[in-house]
Amino acid sequence: MNICFVVSDGLTEFNSSNFRCAIPSDALQRAGHKVSIIHVRQWMEQTEACRKICSGADIIHLQRVLITETHKHIRYWRSLGKAVTCDWDDGYRLIHPTNAAAKFWLDGKVTVKLQGGIEYDRKLEEHPIEQFKKGLQICTAGITPSEILSESWDDTAPTFVVKNYLDEELYRRAHKQDNSPDILLGWGGSLSHTESFRDSGIEEALQQILQERDNVYLLIIGDQRVVEQIPVPMNKVKFMPYVPWWEWQKVLMRYDIGLAPLAGDYDDRRSSLKVEEYLLAGLPFVASKSPVYKEFWDVSSGRFVRHGHDVHNYKDRVTDWYESTIDVIDNLRHYTTMANNNIHIGQKYAVDNNVDVIVATYQKIIDLEREERI
């Protein structure tokens, strides 16, 4: 199969594009498929290199960008018989007003930067959700890493699921080296997770735990503003800014216990990446019992905290987070043993073990394109 990935992230924020395009690209090439990666700027300009690559592709995998300016390019390549799919990994229609991306996806505004440092917000003529919907309607199909997210767009276009698969070798090479008696509760992510912390009940639970346990600390990797919102003593918090993808697994192995709080309908459309990583890395964890993690609810190396859909009383969610996390802390040796025994579960999400799944999904989309042309 000949596949063209069109990535949308820049080098400084190469996260979503890494999991949705780069990691599967490497595995597909190892399996003998021909794969090319171009940036969305090349796609928007339809450069000579872009056109050459797309001409030879069986499927063009467009990551996230379905603004009006790209619609004509989708139509053009489909007119030549190319299957064009859009891949995205967030529930844009359910974004919270306090989310960092709400200005664009909720308010329909973009920041315009002028010379001299002058900036202003401009409202788009057509709302981004409408642009996205119209773009998806003219694609052959859509792909997301979430069953719920895919189902919520299936009335717009046929939408498939391809998980966020992992590069197992990077986790195998990362080893835990810190033998400190302190216990690190770890989490890494972007500012889009502020609601995950605020509404899940984990914030107050962490505040109580860190006050009670002198040897327990919180490690946050990502955006400083996530740290600032959590009501815990700053002397009990360790912070690291974003790290490049090739360093991430080494940082992950600093954790003693991984955290995965989620809250609300927007979070229920995320991928299961965090718990996949904790399992492959052999880390005990505490996570929200969101449908995102349904396939892992029975694993023995973590605790799942009752989710907002099950426990509407916020104080009960705080209590659940506190009791579950304390249980893993107090029985850390047991949970660590279970985590090492469960690495094989994480290996089910290694990308090289799922090439056939990815290719089968792409083939279904290519077949859809052919059927439409008959």
Buried (B, 14 or more C-beta within 10 A) or exposed (E): BEBBBBBBBEEEEBBBBBBBBBBBBBBBBEBEBBBBBBBBEBBBEBBEEBBEBBEEBBBBBBBBBBBBEBBEBBEBBBEEEBBBBBBBBBBBBBBBEEBBBBBBBBBBBEEEEEEEEEEEEEEBEEBBBEBBBBBBEBBBBBBBBBBBBBEBBEEBBBBBBBBBBBBBEBBBEBEBEEEEEEBBBBBBBBBBBBBBBBBBBBBBBBBBBBEEBEEBBBBBBBBEEBBEEBEBEEEBBBBBEBBEBEEBBBBBBBBBBBBBBBBBBBBBBBBBBBBBBBBBBBBBBBBBBBBBBEBBEEBEBBBBBBBBEEBEEEEEBBBBBBEBBBBBBEBBEBBBBBBEEBBEBBBBBBBBBBBEBBBEBBBBBBEBBEEEEE
